[in-house]
């Protein structure tokens, strides 16, 4: 199951970020494990479910708590879950979760009531706004279509499991099926359309995929292995060629494209990163050349290919990607355009990324201003879409800039005349 989960394409980016979504994903995983464990150790299962609830609430919001407990309360609809042990699990979870989940909010309320109310309204309750009604605010099939690539290769293996066990009488099938259905339905009837919201769907898919993995037909296993070998082998080769182009100018056409997409990159070779990339490539070559192909090995080879691709990107391409995505050139350009001796710049309070970037790269603390309020500074930094021209009456444009090849985000510095 773990290798199937690691191999899911949906974890490539978000799963490696320093993001509260990752902590929430861990809470989902713990909750699912607790519900599986309830049949063997109800009390321990309840403690784990309570801890998972606390993690979900503090790391994310009330929405994941709602999703998990919807599954937990609906499970007794199946006869195999209507027993004393499951009741003990739910009671233990509530006794464990309620006091622990309340500690931090109570401390915040006592220390900073205004911050508590802001957190409660915009963070804890904010995601629930999209569930006030059952109106569809995005394309109806957004999440079902998203899963087709986001959950690959878990969902074809999960479909094989369901085909092999079409009566769905096993508790091992009932739990992940209900988990998947509840989350998918609640996301579909909402106004949320972010790929990271679909991460919890990978957990039940991975569980279902692992059930009949050993019974996977040899032809299907061989196809999965071949597809992974060709795809990750080709992409990894392109990563190596791109590294050579950006640092040594060969192949020439690739070097030109690299310079176009990241004009601020300066060639640099880290011998440690190069050594790690060579080791990762050698390990992948060893993994995919083993014999006696079976379902488990096909999944292992797929996960190995995904790990290789990510490892090469994070060793060979990390300086290039950082130069292409960094806000440092934008910050430095604006600082050069500012009036001499002026250090007060206002920005919308919602532009947290801009406030962090300017403080990090220039030591300038942008002054947040609420929407509709008058800026406290003579300089105002506006972040907007490049396609939306929005002049400010009574203000003069002093500077504008954006990251290299970014066709959407634009920064404009306005100055109020004396």
JOTAWO-V727460 format. One record per residue. RES is the residue in one small letter. PHI is phi in radians with two decimals (999 if undefined). D_FIRST is the distance of its C-alpha to the first C-alpha in Angstrom with 1 decimal. Layout:
# JOTAWO-V727460
res = {RES & RES}
phi = {PHI & PHI}
d_first = {D_FIRST & D_FIRST}
This chain:
# JOTAWO-V727460
res = {x & x & x & x & x & x & x & x & x & x & x & x & x & x & x & x & x & x & x & x & x & x & x & x & x & x & x & x & x & x & x & x & x & x & x & x & x & x & x & x & x & x & x & x & x & x & x & x & x & x & x & x & x & x & x & x & x & x & x & x & x & x & x & x & x & x & x & x & x & x & x & x & x & x & x & x & x & x & x & x & x & x & x & x & x & x & x & x & x & x & x & x & x & x & x & x & x & x & x & x & x & x & x & x & x & x & x & x & x & x & x & x & x & x & x & x & x & x & x & x & x & x & x & x & x & x & x & x & x & x & x & x & x & x & x & x & x & x & x & x & x & x & x & x & x & x & x & x & x & x & x & x & x & x & x & x & x & x & x & x & x & x & x & x & x & x & x & x & x & x & x & x & x & x & x & x & x & x & x & x & x & x & x & x & x & x & x & x & x & x & x & x & x & x & x & x & x & x & x & x & x & x & x & x & x & x & x & x & x & x & x & x & x & x & x & x & x & x & x & x & x & x & x & x & x & x & x & x & x & x & x & x & x & x & x & x & x & x & x & x & x & x & x & x & x & x & x & x & x & x & x & x & x & x & x & x & x & x & x & x & x & x & x & x & x & x & x & x & x & x & x & x & x & x & x & x & x & x & x & x & x & x & x & x & x & x & x & x & x & x & x & x & x & x & x & x & x & x & x & x & x & x & x & x & x & x & x & x & x & x & x & x & x & x & x & x & x & x & x & x & x & x & x & x & x & x & x & x & x & x & x & x & x & x & x & x & x & x & x & x & x & x & x & x & x & x & x & x & x & x & x & x & x & x & x & x & x & x & x & x & x & x & x & x & x & x & x & x & x & x & x & x & x & x & x & x & x & x & x & x & x & x & x & x & x & x & x & x & x & x & x & x & x & x & x & x & x & x & x & x & x & x & x & x & x & x & x & x & x & x & x & x & x & x & x & x & x & x}
phi = {999 & -1.10 & -1.18 & -1.11 & -1.13 & -1.07 & -1.38 & -1.18 & -1.14 & -1.17 & -1.62 & -1.01 & -1.74 & -1.06 & -1.15 & -1.90 & -1.61 & -1.47 & -2.38 & -1.00 & -1.06 & -1.16 & -1.10 & -1.12 & -1.09 & -1.11 & -1.12 & -1.04 & -1.09 & -1.13 & -1.13 & -1.12 & -1.10 & -1.09 & -1.19 & -1.20 & -1.28 & -1.05 & -1.33 & -1.89 & -2.48 & -1.03 & -1.15 & -1.09 & -1.04 & -1.10 & -1.10 & -1.18 & -1.12 & -1.12 & -1.11 & -1.10 & -1.09 & -1.10 & -1.07 & -1.08 & -1.19 & -1.38 & -1.45 & -2.16 & -2.87 & -1.33 & -1.06 & -1.05 & -1.09 & -1.06 & -1.11 & -1.13 & -1.31 & -1.11 & -1.12 & -1.05 & -1.39 & -1.57 & -1.01 & -1.08 & -1.09 & -1.60 & -1.02 & -1.20 & -1.84 & -1.61 & -2.64 & -1.13 & -1.05 & -1.21 & -1.10 & -1.10 & -1.05 & -1.15 & -1.13 & -1.10 & -1.10 & -1.16 & -1.11 & -1.44 & -1.44 & -1.02 & -1.20 & -1.21 & -1.19 & -1.51 & -1.07 & -1.17 & -1.03 & -1.14 & -1.12 & -1.16 & -1.11 & -1.22 & -1.46 & -2.61 & -0.99 & -1.16 & -1.20 & -1.05 & -1.14 & -1.15 & -1.09 & -1.14 & -1.36 & -1.69 & -1.94 & -1.16 & -1.69 & -0.91 & -1.11 & -1.36 & -1.07 & -1.28 & -1.94 & -1.15 & -2.46 & -1.73 & -1.26 & -1.60 & -1.73 & -2.44 & -0.98 & -1.01 & -1.63 & -1.02 & -1.27 & -1.01 & -1.27 & -1.08 & -1.11 & -1.03 & -1.83 & -1.13 & -1.74 & -1.35 & -1.70 & -1.21 & -1.19 & -1.11 & -1.20 & -1.13 & -1.09 & -1.11 & -1.08 & -1.18 & -1.20 & -1.27 & -2.20 & -1.30 & -1.56 & 0.94 & -1.58 & -1.36 & -0.99 & -1.13 & -1.62 & -1.10 & -1.11 & -1.13 & -1.13 & -1.16 & -1.00 & -1.15 & -1.15 & -1.12 & -1.13 & -1.11 & -1.17 & -1.14 & -1.23 & -1.15 & -1.60 & -2.56 & -1.75 & -1.61 & -2.48 & -2.08 & -1.10 & -1.15 & -1.19 & -1.51 & -0.99 & -1.06 & -1.15 & -1.21 & -1.13 & -1.13 & -1.10 & -1.15 & -1.12 & -1.11 & -1.11 & -1.39 & -1.11 & -1.96 & -1.10 & -1.24 & -1.64 & -1.07 & -1.13 & -1.06 & -1.13 & -1.16 & -1.10 & -1.14 & -1.15 & -1.06 & -1.16 & -1.13 & -1.07 & -1.12 & -1.08 & -1.21 & -1.16 & -1.26 & -1.11 & -1.16 & -1.11 & -1.16 & -1.08 & -1.13 & -1.11 & -1.09 & -1.13 & -1.10 & -1.09 & -1.13 & -1.19 & -1.24 & -1.85 & -2.17 & 1.37 & -2.34 & -1.18 & -1.10 & -1.13 & -1.15 & -1.11 & -1.15 & -1.15 & -1.10 & -1.16 & -1.19 & -1.37 & -2.42 & -1.18 & -1.59 & -1.30 & -1.95 & -0.94 & -2.71 & -2.13 & -1.71 & -1.20 & -1.16 & -1.10 & -1.11 & -1.11 & -1.11 & -1.14 & -1.14 & -1.11 & -1.09 & -1.15 & -1.14 & -1.13 & -1.12 & -1.04 & -1.16 & -1.15 & -1.49 & -1.77 & -1.25 & -1.71 & 1.03 & -1.14 & -2.41 & -1.05 & -1.09 & -1.23 & -1.10 & -1.15 & -1.09 & -1.14 & -1.13 & -1.10 & -1.12 & -1.14 & -1.16 & -1.12 & -1.09 & -1.06 & -1.17 & -1.10 & -1.16 & -1.12 & -1.45 & -1.91 & -1.36 & -1.80 & -1.06 & -1.08 & -1.13 & -1.14 & -1.14 & -1.17 & -1.34 & -1.80 & -1.18 & -1.55 & -1.04 & -1.06 & -1.16 & -1.08 & -1.11 & -1.13 & -1.19 & -1.09 & -1.22 & -1.58 & -1.30 & -1.08 & -1.08 & 1.40 & -1.67 & -2.28 & -1.89 & -2.30 & -1.60 & -2.68 & -1.02 & -1.08 & -1.35 & -1.52 & -1.19 & -1.09 & -1.12 & -1.10 & -1.19 & -1.12 & -1.20 & -1.21 & -1.34 & -1.57 & -2.23 & 1.18 & -1.76 & -1.62 & -1.18 & -1.55 & -1.21 & -2.32 & -1.21 & -1.04 & 1.58 & -1.53 & -1.36 & -1.10 & -1.48 & -1.95 & -1.36 & -1.94 & -2.29 & -1.66 & -1.98 & -1.94 & -2.64 & -1.30 & -1.10 & -1.45 & -1.95 & -1.32 & -2.44 & -1.17 & -1.84 & -1.05 & 1.50 & -2.07 & -1.96 & -1.30 & -1.85 & -2.80 & -2.55 & -2.90 & -2.78 & -1.19 & -1.01 & 1.10 & -1.49 & -1.60 & -2.07 & -1.44 & -2.32 & -1.91 & -2.25 & -1.79 & -1.88 & -2.14 & -1.54 & -1.10 & -1.17}
d_first = {0.0 & 3.8 & 5.5 & 5.1 & 6.2 & 8.6 & 9.9 & 10.9 & 14.7 & 15.2 & 14.2 & 16.7 & 19.7 & 19.2 & 16.2 & 18.7 & 21.7 & 23.6 & 23.3 & 23.2 & 20.6 & 18.1 & 19.3 & 19.0 & 15.4 & 14.9 & 17.0 & 15.1 & 11.8 & 14.2 & 15.8 & 12.9 & 12.1 & 15.8 & 16.2 & 13.7 & 15.7 & 19.0 & 19.5 & 19.7 & 21.2 & 22.8 & 24.7 & 21.9 & 19.7 & 22.7 & 23.1 & 19.6 & 20.0 & 23.4 & 22.3 & 19.6 & 22.6 & 24.7 & 22.4 & 22.0 & 25.8 & 26.9 & 24.6 & 24.8 & 27.0 & 27.6 & 25.8 & 22.2 & 23.7 & 25.2 & 22.0 & 20.1 & 23.2 & 23.8 & 20.6 & 21.5 & 25.1 & 24.3 & 22.0 & 25.1 & 26.1 & 24.1 & 26.1 & 23.3 & 22.9 & 26.7 & 27.4 & 28.9 & 25.7 & 24.2 & 27.5 & 27.4 & 24.1 & 25.5 & 28.8 & 27.3 & 25.2 & 28.4 & 30.5 & 28.1 & 27.5 & 30.9 & 32.9 & 30.4 & 29.8 & 33.6 & 34.5 & 34.0 & 35.5 & 38.5 & 39.1 & 38.9 & 41.3 & 43.8 & 43.7 & 43.6 & 44.0 & 44.2 & 40.9 & 39.3 & 40.7 & 39.5 & 35.9 & 36.0 & 37.3 & 35.5 & 32.2 & 31.4 & 33.0 & 33.1 & 29.8 & 31.0 & 34.1 & 32.3 & 31.8 & 35.4 & 35.9 & 34.1 & 35.6 & 33.4 & 33.9 & 31.8 & 31.0 & 29.7 & 26.9 & 25.8 & 22.3 & 21.6 & 22.8 & 20.9 & 17.5 & 18.5 & 18.1 & 16.3 & 13.1 & 13.4 & 11.7 & 9.3 & 12.4 & 13.9 & 11.0 & 11.1 & 14.8 & 14.7 & 13.1 & 15.8 & 18.4 & 17.8 & 18.0 & 20.7 & 22.3 & 19.4 & 20.8 & 17.7 & 16.9 & 13.2 & 14.0 & 16.8 & 15.1 & 12.6 & 15.4 & 18.0 & 16.0 & 15.7 & 19.3 & 20.9 & 19.7 & 20.5 & 23.9 & 24.9 & 24.1 & 26.0 & 29.0 & 29.4 & 31.0 & 28.0 & 26.9 & 24.8 & 21.5 & 20.3 & 20.7 & 18.0 & 15.3 & 14.4 & 13.8 & 10.6 & 8.9 & 9.9 & 9.3 & 5.5 & 5.9 & 8.6 & 7.3 & 5.3 & 8.6 & 10.9 & 9.4 & 11.9 & 14.7 & 14.4 & 18.0 & 19.1 & 20.8 & 17.9 & 15.8 & 18.9 & 19.5 & 16.1 & 16.8 & 20.4 & 19.8 & 17.6 & 20.2 & 23.1 & 21.9 & 20.7 & 23.5 & 26.0 & 24.9 & 24.8 & 28.3 & 29.5 & 28.4 & 30.4 & 33.3 & 33.3 & 33.4 & 36.3 & 38.1 & 37.9 & 39.1 & 41.4 & 42.5 & 41.1 & 40.4 & 43.1 & 41.8 & 38.4 & 40.3 & 42.3 & 39.3 & 37.8 & 41.1 & 41.2 & 37.9 & 38.3 & 42.1 & 41.9 & 39.7 & 41.6 & 40.5 & 39.0 & 37.1 & 35.1 & 35.0 & 32.2 & 30.0 & 31.2 & 30.3 & 26.7 & 26.4 & 27.8 & 25.5 & 22.4 & 23.9 & 24.7 & 21.2 & 19.8 & 22.7 & 21.9 & 18.2 & 19.1 & 22.2 & 20.6 & 21.5 & 20.2 & 17.8 & 15.1 & 12.0 & 9.7 & 12.5 & 12.8 & 9.4 & 10.4 & 13.8 & 12.9 & 11.2 & 14.2 & 16.5 & 15.5 & 15.8 & 19.2 & 20.5 & 19.9 & 21.3 & 24.3 & 25.0 & 24.9 & 27.2 & 29.5 & 29.7 & 29.5 & 33.3 & 33.9 & 31.4 & 32.9 & 36.4 & 35.6 & 34.0 & 36.0 & 38.6 & 40.9 & 43.2 & 43.6 & 44.4 & 46.9 & 48.6 & 49.2 & 50.5 & 53.0 & 54.2 & 54.8 & 58.4 & 59.6 & 59.3 & 57.1 & 53.9 & 53.3 & 50.9 & 49.6 & 46.3 & 44.6 & 42.7 & 39.7 & 39.4 & 37.5 & 36.1 & 39.7 & 40.8 & 38.2 & 38.9 & 42.7 & 42.5 & 40.3 & 42.1 & 45.6 & 45.9 & 47.1 & 46.1 & 46.3 & 47.9 & 45.9 & 47.9 & 47.0 & 47.1 & 50.7 & 52.1 & 54.6 & 53.3 & 54.8 & 55.1 & 57.2 & 54.1 & 51.3 & 48.0 & 46.6 & 43.1 & 42.9 & 41.9 & 44.0 & 44.9 & 46.5 & 49.9 & 50.8 & 54.1 & 55.1 & 58.8 & 60.8 & 58.3 & 58.6 & 55.7 & 55.6 & 52.4 & 49.4 & 46.4 & 42.8 & 40.0 & 40.4 & 39.5 & 38.3 & 39.8 & 39.1 & 39.6 & 43.2 & 44.8 & 48.5 & 50.8 & 53.8 & 56.9 & 59.3 & 62.9 & 65.2}
